[in-house]
Amino acid sequence: MSRRTPKAVVKHMAEFAVAKTAPLLWRSRDRSLVVLMYHRVLPPGDSRLELEQPGMYVHPSTLRLHLVALKQHFQPVQLDHWIQAALDNTSLPERAFAITFDDGWADNFEHAYPVLAAENVPATIFVVSDMVGTGHLFWPERLGTLLRQGLARHAAQLYSFGEFAWLRTLDAQMPSSVQELNPERLDRIINNAKRDDDATLSARVDDMASRLGDSQCPREIELLDWEQIREMTRSGLISIGSHTRRHTRLSDDLTAERLHDEIAESKHVIESNAGCEVRLFCYPNGDATATARALVAKHYLAACSTMPGWHSVRADRYMIRRVAVHQDIAGNKTSFLARLSGWI
């Protein structure tokens, strides 16, 4: 039986105190909205967890625990409905919560949707329009796959290949075997890589794939397809938002044409294929220049950021704050309620 470290004990005590106190203080927050940010929902033992960052998933049972806990203190709402009601100055719940999922993973349909339906909680899923129904992956997942494949074939010699040498600039202790490629180390590698732009990273990952003779990194399709999206929207429980066309970070180096394509055209692609209205946008990686925000405002009712905190009726609806929750920081009710408070 493992014993907690002194640091872990102090953290647990702090979480317990906050979890007990915060709900009492929430009663004074009139017409407040807490927006939850999720990505993937995968059960324990799922093979897809092997190459996923710790901050990217919760288990289905954890999602259910969250929803049950939320309903004890807040009223569930569809995000765009709450925003519209706030604009119209109509009646709003004293305290409400809205659920969002970024990226459009197939497990949102497989594991999240049944939990949401069972608890009768609506949600918005932000999809990357040009990746729906394809076998493509985002560069972080491709990078993890290629790194694992390369280490299995070449071990530490992998970094002697020019296409993989750049990785040594990201982490002083790059893994020399598959066994050393744990989720925490992969998470650090991916986060450090984000200092480069999307085009550079995609090109580097393509070069790595070519070097291994595995240009497509074949794996099972992990993103939603249009039929799954249509089935969920027909239920009336799920709304679909845009997360750009190619999961492009909206930085200053993008041309006006590219910004329009990622922001406005993604809306058109989704509406044409899903047969539903798209009213919400979500900035990939939270990157949102003033130019990007202005263009989003022309085409969408509101947009989600990755800035932490709660949203209020007076806040900027094109930079909605969210509370990011994932398995390693909100795996039980106490840690989840503490996370909602924003104090821990």
C-alpha positions as a Markdown table, in Angstrom:
| # | Residue | x | y | z |
|---|---|---|---|---|
| 1 | Met | 0.0 | 0.0 | 0.0 |
| 2 | Ser | 1.6 | 3.3 | -1.1 |
| 3 | Arg | 1.8 | 6.2 | 1.2 |
| 4 | Arg | 1.2 | 9.8 | 0.2 |
| 5 | Thr | 4.0 | 12.2 | 0.2 |
| 6 | Pro | 3.7 | 15.3 | 2.5 |
| 7 | Lys | 3.1 | 17.4 | -0.6 |
| 8 | Ala | 0.3 | 15.2 | -1.7 |
| 9 | Val | -1.3 | 15.2 | 1.8 |
| 10 | Val | -1.2 | 19.1 | 1.8 |
| 11 | Lys | -2.8 | 19.2 | -1.6 |
| 12 | His | -5.5 | 16.8 | -0.7 |
| 13 | Met | -6.3 | 18.8 | 2.5 |
| 14 | Ala | -6.5 | 22.0 | 0.4 |
| 15 | Glu | -8.8 | 20.4 | -2.2 |
| 16 | Phe | -11.0 | 19.1 | 0.6 |
| 17 | Ala | -11.3 | 22.5 | 2.2 |
| 18 | Val | -12.0 | 24.3 | -1.1 |
| 19 | Ala | -14.5 | 21.6 | -2.2 |
| 20 | Lys | -16.5 | 22.2 | 1.1 |
| 21 | Thr | -16.3 | 26.0 | 1.0 |
| 22 | Ala | -16.6 | 26.9 | -2.7 |
| 23 | Pro | -20.2 | 25.7 | -3.2 |
| 24 | Leu | -21.4 | 28.0 | -0.4 |
| 25 | Leu | -19.8 | 31.0 | -2.1 |
| 26 | Trp | -21.2 | 30.0 | -5.5 |
| 27 | Arg | -24.7 | 30.9 | -4.2 |
| 28 | Ser | -23.7 | 34.6 | -4.4 |
| 29 | Arg | -22.7 | 34.4 | -8.1 |
| 30 | Asp | -25.9 | 35.5 | -9.8 |
| 31 | Arg | -26.3 | 34.6 | -13.5 |
| 32 | Ser | -22.9 | 33.0 | -13.7 |
| 33 | Leu | -21.9 | 30.4 | -16.3 |
| 34 | Val | -19.2 | 27.8 | -15.9 |
| 35 | Val | -18.1 | 26.3 | -19.2 |
| 36 | Leu | -16.3 | 23.0 | -19.0 |
| 37 | Met | -13.6 | 22.1 | -21.5 |
| 38 | Tyr | -13.0 | 18.5 | -22.4 |
| 39 | His | -11.3 | 16.7 | -25.2 |
| 40 | Arg | -11.3 | 12.9 | -25.2 |
| 41 | Val | -13.4 | 10.3 | -23.2 |
| 42 | Leu | -11.6 | 7.0 | -23.0 |
| 43 | Pro | -12.1 | 4.0 | -20.7 |
| 44 | Pro | -9.2 | 2.6 | -18.6 |
| 45 | Gly | -7.1 | 0.2 | -20.6 |
| 46 | Asp | -8.0 | 1.7 | -24.0 |
| 47 | Ser | -5.0 | 1.4 | -26.3 |
| 48 | Arg | -5.6 | 5.0 | -27.5 |
| 49 | Leu | -4.4 | 6.2 | -24.0 |
| 50 | Glu | -0.9 | 5.0 | -24.7 |
| 51 | Leu | -0.1 | 8.0 | -26.9 |
| 52 | Glu | -2.4 | 10.6 | -25.3 |
| 53 | Gln | -1.3 | 13.5 | -23.2 |
| 54 | Pro | -2.5 | 13.3 | -19.6 |
| 55 | Gly | -4.4 | 16.6 | -19.9 |
| 56 | Met | -6.4 | 15.4 | -22.9 |
| 57 | Tyr | -8.9 | 12.8 | -21.5 |
| 58 | Val | -11.3 | 11.7 | -18.8 |
| 59 | His | -12.8 | 8.2 | -18.3 |
| 60 | Pro | -16.5 | 7.8 | -19.0 |
| 61 | Ser | -17.2 | 7.1 | -15.3 |
| 62 | Thr | -15.4 | 10.4 | -14.4 |
| 63 | Leu | -17.5 | 12.3 | -16.9 |
| 64 | Arg | -20.6 | 10.9 | -15.3 |
| 65 | Leu | -19.3 | 11.8 | -11.9 |
| 66 | His | -18.7 | 15.4 | -13.1 |
| 67 | Leu | -22.2 | 15.8 | -14.6 |
| 68 | Val | -23.9 | 14.5 | -11.4 |
| 69 | Ala | -21.8 | 16.8 | -9.3 |
| 70 | Leu | -22.5 | 19.8 | -11.5 |
| 71 | Lys | -26.3 | 19.2 | -11.5 |
| 72 | Gln | -26.2 | 19.5 | -7.7 |
| 73 | His | -25.1 | 23.1 | -7.9 |
| 74 | Phe | -25.8 | 24.3 | -11.5 |
| 75 | Gln | -28.4 | 24.1 | -14.2 |
| 76 | Pro | -27.3 | 22.5 | -17.4 |
| 77 | Val | -27.6 | 24.7 | -20.5 |
| 78 | Gln | -26.7 | 24.6 | -24.2 |
| 79 | Leu | -23.9 | 27.2 | -24.5 |
| 80 | Asp | -25.3 | 29.1 | -27.5 |
| 81 | His | -28.8 | 29.2 | -25.8 |
| 82 | Trp | -27.3 | 30.8 | -22.7 |
| 83 | Ile | -25.4 | 33.4 | -24.8 |
| 84 | Gln | -28.5 | 34.3 | -26.8 |
| 85 | Ala | -30.6 | 34.7 | -23.7 |
| 86 | Ala | -28.0 | 36.9 | -22.2 |
| 87 | Leu | -28.0 | 39.1 | -25.4 |
| 88 | Asp | -31.8 | 39.3 | -25.4 |
| 89 | Asn | -31.8 | 40.1 | -21.7 |
| 90 | Thr | -34.2 | 37.3 | -20.9 |
| 91 | Ser | -34.3 | 35.1 | -17.9 |
| 92 | Leu | -31.2 | 33.2 | -17.0 |
| 93 | Pro | -30.5 | 30.5 | -14.4 |
| 94 | Glu | -28.9 | 31.8 | -11.2 |
| 95 | Arg | -26.0 | 29.4 | -11.9 |
| 96 | Ala | -25.5 | 27.4 | -15.1 |
| 97 | Phe | -23.0 | 25.1 | -16.6 |
| 98 | Ala | -22.2 | 24.2 | -20.3 |
| 99 | Ile | -20.2 | 21.3 | -21.6 |
| 100 | Thr | -17.8 | 21.6 | -24.5 |
| 101 | Phe | -15.5 | 19.1 | -26.3 |
| 102 | Asp | -12.6 | 20.3 | -28.5 |
| 103 | Asp | -11.3 | 18.6 | -31.7 |
| 104 | Gly | -14.2 | 16.2 | -32.5 |
| 105 | Trp | -12.8 | 12.9 | -31.4 |
| 106 | Ala | -14.7 | 9.7 | -32.3 |
| 107 | Asp | -14.7 | 8.7 | -28.7 |
| 108 | Asn | -17.0 | 11.7 | -28.0 |
| 109 | Phe | -19.7 | 9.7 | -29.9 |
| 110 | Glu | -18.6 | 6.3 | -28.6 |
| 111 | His | -18.2 | 7.1 | -24.9 |
| 112 | Ala | -19.2 | 10.7 | -24.1 |
| 113 | Tyr | -22.5 | 10.9 | -25.9 |
| 114 | Pro | -24.1 | 7.9 | -24.1 |
| 115 | Val | -23.2 | 9.5 | -20.7 |
| 116 | Leu | -24.6 | 12.9 | -21.7 |
| 117 | Ala | -27.8 | 11.2 | -23.0 |
| 118 | Ala | -28.2 | 9.2 | -19.8 |
| 119 | Glu | -27.7 | 12.4 | -17.6 |
| 120 | Asn | -29.8 | 14.5 | -20.1 |
| 121 | Val | -27.0 | 17.1 | -20.3 |
| 122 | Pro | -26.4 | 19.1 | -23.6 |
| 123 | Ala | -23.0 | 19.8 | -25.0 |
| 124 | Thr | -21.2 | 21.5 | -27.8 |
| 125 | Ile | -18.5 | 19.6 | -29.8 |
| 126 | Phe | -16.0 | 21.7 | -31.8 |
| 127 | Val | -14.9 | 19.9 | -34.9 |
| 128 | Val | -12.1 | 20.5 | -37.4 |
| 129 | Ser | -14.1 | 20.5 | -40.6 |
| 130 | Asp | -11.6 | 19.2 | -43.0 |
| 131 | Met | -10.6 | 16.3 | -40.8 |
| 132 | Val | -14.1 | 15.0 | -40.1 |
| 133 | Gly | -14.5 | 11.4 | -41.5 |
| 134 | Thr | -10.8 | 11.1 | -42.5 |
| 135 | Gly | -8.0 | 8.9 | -41.2 |
| 136 | His | -5.8 | 11.9 | -40.5 |
| 137 | Leu | -4.5 | 12.8 | -37.0 |
| 138 | Phe | -3.4 | 16.0 | -35.4 |
| 139 | Trp | 0.4 | 16.6 | -35.4 |
| 140 | Pro | 0.8 | 15.8 | -31.7 |
| 141 | Glu | -0.8 | 12.3 | -32.1 |
| 142 | Arg | 1.2 | 11.7 | -35.3 |
| 143 | Leu | 4.4 | 12.8 | -33.5 |
| 144 | Gly | 3.7 | 10.4 | -30.7 |
| 145 | Thr | 2.9 | 7.5 | -33.1 |
| 146 | Leu | 6.1 | 8.1 | -35.1 |
| 147 | Leu | 8.3 | 8.4 | -32.1 |
| 148 | Arg | 7.0 | 5.1 | -30.7 |
| 149 | Gln | 7.5 | 3.4 | -34.1 |
| 150 | Gly | 10.9 | 4.9 | -34.5 |
| 151 | Leu | 12.1 | 3.9 | -31.1 |
| 152 | Ala | 10.8 | 0.4 | -31.5 |
| 153 | Arg | 12.8 | 0.0 | -34.7 |
| 154 | His | 16.0 | 2.0 | -34.0 |
| 155 | Ala | 16.1 | 2.8 | -30.2 |
| 156 | Ala | 18.4 | 5.7 | -29.4 |
| 157 | Gln | 19.9 | 5.6 | -32.9 |
| 158 | Leu | 16.6 | 7.2 | -34.1 |
| 159 | Tyr | 17.9 | 10.7 | -33.3 |
| 160 | Ser | 20.9 | 10.3 | -35.6 |
| 161 | Phe | 18.5 | 10.6 | -38.5 |
| 162 | Gly | 18.2 | 14.2 | -39.7 |
| 163 | Glu | 14.4 | 14.1 | -39.7 |
| 164 | Phe | 14.4 | 13.2 | -35.9 |
| 165 | Ala | 17.4 | 15.3 | -34.8 |
| 166 | Trp | 15.3 | 18.4 | -34.0 |
| 167 | Leu | 13.6 | 16.6 | -31.2 |
| 168 | Arg | 16.8 | 16.8 | -29.1 |
| 169 | Thr | 16.2 | 20.6 | -28.9 |
| 170 | Leu | 12.9 | 20.0 | -27.1 |
| 171 | Asp | 13.9 | 17.8 | -24.2 |
| 172 | Ala | 17.2 | 17.2 | -22.6 |
| 173 | Gln | 16.2 | 13.6 | -21.8 |
| 174 | Met | 14.7 | 12.2 | -24.9 |
| 175 | Pro | 13.5 | 8.6 | -24.5 |
| 176 | Ser | 15.9 | 6.0 | -25.8 |
| 177 | Ser | 13.3 | 3.2 | -25.9 |
| 178 | Val | 9.5 | 2.7 | -26.2 |
| 179 | Gln | 9.4 | 1.9 | -22.5 |
| 180 | Glu | 10.8 | 5.4 | -21.7 |
| 181 | Leu | 8.2 | 7.1 | -23.8 |
| 182 | Asn | 5.7 | 7.6 | -21.0 |
| 183 | Pro | 2.7 | 10.0 | -21.2 |
| 184 | Glu | 4.4 | 12.6 | -19.1 |
| 185 | Arg | 7.5 | 12.7 | -21.2 |
| 186 | Leu | 5.5 | 12.8 | -24.4 |
| 187 | Asp | 3.4 | 15.6 | -23.0 |
| 188 | Arg | 6.5 | 17.7 | -22.3 |
| 189 | Ile | 7.9 | 17.0 | -25.8 |
| 190 | Ile | 4.6 | 18.1 | -27.4 |
| 191 | Asn | 4.2 | 21.2 | -25.3 |
| 192 | Asn | 7.8 | 22.3 | -26.0 |
| 193 | Ala | 7.3 | 21.7 | -29.8 |
| 194 | Lys | 4.4 | 24.3 | -29.8 |
| 195 | Arg | 6.9 | 27.1 | -29.8 |
| 196 | Asp | 7.1 | 26.5 | -33.6 |
| 197 | Asp | 4.3 | 27.3 | -36.0 |
| 198 | Asp | 1.8 | 24.7 | -37.4 |
| 199 | Ala | 3.3 | 24.6 | -40.9 |
| 200 | Thr | 6.8 | 23.9 | -39.5 |
| 201 | Leu | 5.6 | 21.2 | -37.2 |
| 202 | Ser | 3.4 | 19.5 | -39.9 |
| 203 | Ala | 6.4 | 19.5 | -42.3 |
| 204 | Arg | 8.7 | 18.0 | -39.7 |
| 205 | Val | 6.2 | 15.3 | -38.9 |
| 206 | Asp | 5.8 | 14.6 | -42.6 |
| 207 | Asp | 9.5 | 14.2 | -42.9 |
| 208 | Met | 9.7 | 11.9 | -40.0 |
| 209 | Ala | 6.9 | 9.7 | -41.5 |
| 210 | Ser | 8.7 | 9.6 | -44.8 |
| 211 | Arg | 12.0 | 8.6 | -43.1 |
| 212 | Leu | 10.2 | 5.6 | -41.5 |
| 213 | Gly | 8.4 | 4.8 | -44.7 |
| 214 | Asp | 5.1 | 5.4 | -43.0 |
| 215 | Ser | 3.7 | 8.5 | -44.5 |
| 216 | Gln | 0.2 | 8.2 | -43.2 |
| 217 | Cys | 0.8 | 6.7 | -39.8 |
| 218 | Pro | -2.0 | 4.2 | -40.3 |
| 219 | Arg | -4.2 | 3.7 | -37.3 |
| 220 | Glu | -7.9 | 3.3 | -36.7 |
| 221 | Ile | -10.0 | 6.4 | -37.5 |
| 222 | Glu | -10.1 | 8.4 | -34.3 |
| 223 | Leu | -12.1 | 11.5 | -35.4 |
| 224 | Leu | -15.9 | 11.8 | -35.8 |
| 225 | Asp | -17.5 | 11.2 | -39.2 |
| 226 | Trp | -20.4 | 13.1 | -40.6 |
| 227 | Glu | -23.0 | 10.4 | -39.9 |
| 228 | Gln | -22.0 | 10.3 | -36.2 |
| 229 | Ile | -22.3 | 14.1 | -36.1 |
| 230 | Arg | -25.7 | 14.1 | -37.8 |
| 231 | Glu | -27.0 | 11.4 | -35.4 |
| 232 | Met | -25.9 | 13.4 | -32.3 |
| 233 | Thr | -27.4 | 16.7 | -33.6 |
| 234 | Arg | -30.7 | 15.0 | -34.5 |
| 235 | Ser | -31.1 | 14.1 | -30.8 |
| 236 | Gly | -31.3 | 17.8 | -29.9 |
| 237 | Leu | -28.7 | 17.3 | -27.2 |
| 238 | Ile | -25.5 | 18.0 | -29.1 |
| 239 | Ser | -24.6 | 21.2 | -31.0 |
| 240 | Ile | -21.6 | 21.4 | -33.3 |
| 241 | Gly | -19.2 | 24.3 | -33.4 |
| 242 | Ser | -16.2 | 25.1 | -35.6 |
| 243 | His | -12.6 | 24.5 | -34.6 |
| 244 | Thr | -11.2 | 25.8 | -37.9 |
| 245 | Arg | -10.7 | 23.8 | -41.1 |
| 246 | Arg | -7.3 | 22.3 | -40.2 |
| 247 | His | -6.8 | 23.0 | -36.5 |
| 248 | Thr | -4.7 | 26.0 | -37.4 |
| 249 | Arg | -3.5 | 28.3 | -34.7 |
| 250 | Leu | -4.8 | 31.8 | -35.5 |
| 251 | Ser | -1.5 | 33.7 | -35.3 |
| 252 | Asp | -0.3 | 37.0 | -36.8 |
| 253 | Asp | 1.6 | 35.2 | -39.6 |
| 254 | Leu | -1.6 | 34.0 | -41.3 |
| 255 | Thr | -2.8 | 35.8 | -44.4 |
| 256 | Ala | -6.2 | 37.4 | -44.6 |
| 257 | Glu | -7.3 | 34.7 | -47.1 |
| 258 | Arg | -6.1 | 31.9 | -44.8 |
| 259 | Leu | -7.9 | 33.4 | -41.8 |
| 260 | His | -11.1 | 33.7 | -43.8 |
| 261 | Asp | -10.7 | 30.1 | -44.9 |
| 262 | Glu | -10.1 | 28.7 | -41.4 |
| 263 | Ile | -12.8 | 30.8 | -39.7 |
| 264 | Ala | -15.6 | 31.5 | -42.2 |
| 265 | Glu | -15.3 | 28.5 | -44.6 |
| 266 | Ser | -15.1 | 26.0 | -41.8 |
| 267 | Lys | -18.6 | 27.1 | -40.8 |
| 268 | His | -19.9 | 26.6 | -44.3 |
| 269 | Val | -18.3 | 23.1 | -44.6 |
| 270 | Ile | -19.8 | 22.0 | -41.3 |
| 271 | Glu | -23.3 | 23.4 | -42.1 |
| 272 | Ser | -23.3 | 21.8 | -45.6 |
| 273 | Asn | -22.3 | 18.4 | -44.3 |
| 274 | Ala | -24.0 | 18.2 | -40.9 |
| 275 | Gly | -27.2 | 20.0 | -41.9 |
| 276 | Cys | -27.2 | 22.1 | -38.7 |
| 277 | Glu | -26.6 | 25.7 | -37.9 |
| 278 | Val | -23.1 | 26.5 | -36.5 |
| 279 | Arg | -23.2 | 29.4 | -34.1 |
| 280 | Leu | -20.1 | 28.9 | -32.0 |
| 281 | Phe | -16.3 | 28.9 | -32.7 |
| 282 | Cys | -13.3 | 27.7 | -30.7 |
| 283 | Tyr | -9.8 | 29.0 | -31.1 |
| 284 | Pro | -7.2 | 26.1 | -31.5 |
| 285 | Asn | -4.7 | 26.2 | -28.7 |
| 286 | Gly | -6.5 | 29.3 | -27.5 |
| 287 | Asp | -4.6 | 31.5 | -30.0 |
| 288 | Ala | -6.7 | 34.5 | -31.0 |
| 289 | Thr | -5.3 | 37.7 | -32.5 |
| 290 | Ala | -7.4 | 40.8 | -32.6 |
| 291 | Thr | -7.8 | 40.3 | -36.4 |
| 292 | Ala | -9.0 | 36.7 | -35.9 |
| 293 | Arg | -11.5 | 37.7 | -33.1 |
| 294 | Ala | -12.9 | 40.5 | -35.3 |
| 295 | Leu | -13.5 | 38.0 | -38.1 |
| 296 | Val | -15.0 | 35.4 | -35.8 |
| 297 | Ala | -17.4 | 38.1 | -34.6 |
| 298 | Lys | -18.7 | 38.6 | -38.1 |
| 299 | His | -19.7 | 35.0 | -38.5 |
| 300 | Tyr | -20.5 | 33.5 | -35.1 |
| 301 | Leu | -22.6 | 34.2 | -32.1 |
| 302 | Ala | -19.7 | 33.6 | -29.7 |
| 303 | Ala | -16.4 | 31.9 | -29.3 |
| 304 | Cys | -14.5 | 29.9 | -26.7 |
| 305 | Ser | -11.0 | 30.6 | -25.5 |
| 306 | Thr | -8.7 | 28.5 | -23.3 |
| 307 | Met | -8.5 | 31.2 | -20.6 |
| 308 | Pro | -9.4 | 29.8 | -17.2 |
| 309 | Gly | -12.4 | 31.1 | -15.2 |
| 310 | Trp | -16.1 | 31.5 | -15.3 |
| 311 | His | -18.2 | 33.5 | -17.8 |
| 312 | Ser | -20.6 | 36.3 | -16.9 |
| 313 | Val | -23.2 | 38.2 | -18.8 |
| 314 | Arg | -20.9 | 41.3 | -19.0 |
| 315 | Ala | -17.9 | 39.4 | -20.3 |
| 316 | Asp | -16.6 | 39.3 | -23.9 |
| 317 | Arg | -18.6 | 36.6 | -25.6 |
| 318 | Tyr | -15.9 | 36.1 | -28.2 |
| 319 | Met | -13.4 | 35.1 | -25.5 |
| 320 | Ile | -15.4 | 32.9 | -23.3 |
| 321 | Arg | -13.4 | 31.5 | -20.4 |
| 322 | Arg | -13.5 | 27.8 | -19.6 |
| 323 | Val | -12.5 | 25.4 | -16.9 |
| 324 | Ala | -10.3 | 22.7 | -18.3 |
| 325 | Val | -10.8 | 19.3 | -16.6 |
| 326 | His | -9.1 | 16.0 | -17.2 |
| 327 | Gln | -8.5 | 12.7 | -15.4 |
| 328 | Asp | -5.3 | 13.5 | -13.5 |
| 329 | Ile | -6.6 | 16.7 | -11.9 |
| 330 | Ala | -10.3 | 16.0 | -11.5 |
| 331 | Gly | -10.6 | 12.2 | -11.1 |
| 332 | Asn | -12.8 | 12.4 | -8.0 |
| 333 | Lys | -15.6 | 14.7 | -6.7 |
| 334 | Thr | -13.4 | 16.5 | -4.2 |
| 335 | Ser | -10.7 | 17.4 | -6.8 |
| 336 | Phe | -13.3 | 18.3 | -9.4 |
| 337 | Leu | -15.2 | 20.7 | -7.1 |
| 338 | Ala | -11.9 | 22.3 | -6.1 |
| 339 | Arg | -11.0 | 22.7 | -9.8 |
| 340 | Leu | -14.3 | 24.4 | -10.5 |
| 341 | Ser | -13.6 | 26.9 | -7.8 |
| 342 | Gly | -10.5 | 28.2 | -9.7 |
| 343 | Trp | -8.5 | 28.3 | -6.5 |
| 344 | Ile | -6.5 | 25.1 | -7.1 |
